């Protein structure tokens, strides 16, 4: 029989979470962000889960093409833009939109405009402003000039104005609060035509409190669509449902005495007699190796804790207070009943990483 670890993808949860994102942003259109193989959930599954999205957004050209090949007809946005002049032909051939964030991209468009215009091509683009995150985008003081340059290119269709929030989950961030990024954006974009696209998941979830200053024609929810949160409140607080449940089984049980140690490095030492369960899940399956003792785990629906160091193929859990747990008992590593963010927080990371790191050898099913 196959190894018992399974990742179950809940399509209905994807649909529910998208509906929540749209409800948080009345009047705005929503991109369903499915970069990194749909945050580990699978490109095709995410596409079906986000069938009601107004468009899909990602960074990988090959996956954008794949979305067209498997039947997605609505807009597709490449969030990192195009990486060289040859990509413009792919964009034209598959009707892809893209971010424009640097002078090099403008130059590639200018060089290609005659050939693309002769073919009747009009590319819909998203001009990105760097409002303080300092990854991609034109600085506010040159944004209007970049916009004018883009408008002059004959093969350019619509131009959406966009930026990306660094700290939308922290209203009082001392260095770069969201209100400051919005202020910079609005000042630099004042008078420029085009739709606005500002909010990631954190911005969407805070729309109610920012409604007086935050205008979105398009929103770009990502992690919230998969049942994770960008920080602060829990998924339950926001009415989000887990879209992935990683589950396995107990494959071995050890009875140990006080003073006995567990796992590589002998980092866990029993204070008294214990029952220790061995779970068929390790870091090669995507579970974080650095998860510490006391990271929560469910066994037969009952909360217990991780003990010992996570190894490649196995981890160990405390069964001392679960007398009925045995070989074959069901284990939930994250998902329904145990939010991925709770596990991630215990491990000092974020839910995004756990979902995206799902191991290739893990069987993936749908419910």
Secondary structure, 3 states (H helix, E strand, C coil): CCCCCEEEECHHHHHHHHHHHHHHCCCCEEEEECHHHHHCCCHHHHHHHCCCCCEEEECCHHHHHHHHHCCCCCEEEECCCCCCCCHHHHHHHHCCEEEECCHHHHHHHHHHHHHHHHCCCCEEEEEEEECCCCCCCEEHHHHHHHHHHHHCCCCEEEEEEECCCCCCCCCCCCCCCHHHHHHHHHHHHCCCCCCEECCCHHHHHCHHHHCCCCCCCEEEECHHHHCCCCCCCCCCCCCCCCCEEEEEEEEEEEEECCCCEECHHHCEECCCCEEEEEECCCHHHCCCCCCCCCCEEEECCEEEEEECCCCCCCEEEECCCCCCCCCCCEEEEEECCECHHHHHHHCCCCHHHHHHCCCCCCEEEEC
